[in-house]
Amino acid sequence: MCPWWVMGKIKDWMVSHDVEAADLPFAFLVHEAISVTFAAATLGACYYMGPTRLVARATGRASAVTSMPASASATASASASVLAGARVKADKLAQAVAKVPGLKNVQTGRLGAALVESVVMRGAAKPVTAPGKLGLTLAIVSGRIKRRKQKAAAGEKE
């Protein structure tokens, strides 16, 4: 629960920026649309570019796994049960993807790797993207509020 004084500050900010309660669902939808678009773009970029393959190619290694330090390799082998669980989930993903008509030619192993890579990349970029998404949402909602004010002013002039 928010303390009462925080709710007061939020209300004061909303009043000072002419934000109405009806603007909040629109702002939420805009923010989520931006988030989904960014996630899909990142997944697509990782699927087609394959950052792990690019790093492996740049370092001259056969794969990124062989370029791991010994301590990371030991950690990876110690978590065999986690990897086995991941393989089961990857198989379920492959079965689900095979059922989608437009995705029959997708390489499921590559898609799984791209999913992991995109999650890591979005997590690493979050300090930049989170304020960016909020700023973009605020700009879009502010534009809507500005248009609403202009329509109201035009209605008063007539």
N, C-alpha and C positions, 0 to 999 in steps of 0.2 A: 504494500500500500504506500502511496506517495504521502509524505507529510503535507498538512494543510497549507503550509506556506509555499511549498513548491507548486501546488495547484494554483495558488494565487498569482505566482509569477508567470505561470503558463497562460493564465487567463488574461493578465495584463499585457503580455506580449501579443496574444491573439487580437485583443482589442486594439492595440496600437498599430497593428499591421492589417487591420480590417479582415481578419480571418474569421470566418463563421464556422459553426459546427458542421454545416453542410459541405464545407471544403475538405474536411478530414478524410472521408471515404475516397474522394477523388485523389487527394494527395497520397493516400495509401496505395491505391491502384496504380498511380503513376510510378511511385517508388518501386513497387513490385514488378511492373512491366520493365523498368530499367534494369532491375536485378536479373530477371529471367533472360532478357536480351543479352546482357553481359555474360551470363553463365553459358548460354547457347553459343555465343561468339567465341568464348574461350574454349569450349569443348570442341567446336569445329576447327579452330586454329590448331589445337593440340592433336586432333585426329589427323589433319592433313600435314602438319609440319613435324610432329613428333619430337618435342624438345629433348626427350631422353636419347632418341636416335641421333639427333644433331650433336649432342654433347659427346656421345660415344664416338661418332665419326670424327669430331674435332680433336679428340684426345687420341685417336688411332686405336681405340680398343674395340673388341668385337661387340661388346655390349656395355651398358652402364654398370651392370653387376660386377663385371671383371675389373672395373676401375675403382671399386670400393676399397677403402683401406681394410686391413686385416681385422681390426676391431669391429667395423661395421659388418663385415662378412660373417664374423663369429656371432654377432647379434642376430643377423638374418637366419643363420642356421639354427640358433637356439629357439627361434620362434616358429618352428616348423608347423605346430598345430594352428597358429594364426594364419600361416600361409595356406595350409590345407583348407581352412574355413574360407579364405579368400577365393580359392579355386572353386569351391562349391558355389559361392555367390556369383563368380564369373560364369560358371556353367548355367546357372539360373538366368543370368543376364543374357547369355547367348540364346537360350531357349525363348526368352521373351522377345528379343530382337528379331528372331527368325519368324515370329508370328506377325510382325508389322509388315504390310505389303511393300512400302517404299524403302525398307531397310534390308531387303533380302541379300543384297550384294555387299553389305557392310561386313568387314572383318571384325568379328567379335572380340578377339584378343587385342587387336589394335584399339577398338572402342573402349575396352576396359582400361587399358593403359592410358588412353587419352582422358578418360574420366578421372583417374587418379591424378594425372598431371595437371588437369584443369583445376581440380580442387586445391592442389598445392599452390598453383600460380595465383588463384583468386585469394587464397589465404595470405600469400606473401604480398599481394598488391592491396590488401584491405586497408592499410593506413592511408592510401591515396584514394582508393575507389569509394570507401564509405562516405567521406566528406564530399566527394565529387557527386555521388548519387543524391545525397541530401541537398547539395547546392542546386543541382539540375531540377530536382523535384520542387524546391522552393521557387526557382525561376519560372517553372511551368505553372505552378499554382498562383504565383504572383501575377503572371500574365492573365490568368483567368479572372483574378480579382480586379485587375485594372480594367479589363473589358467590361466586367459587371458594373464598375463605377461609371465608365463612359456611357453605357446604356442607360443607367439611372440618371445621369446628368442630362443626357439627350432627351429623356422622357420628361424631365422637369422643365426644360426650355420650351417645349411645345405647348 
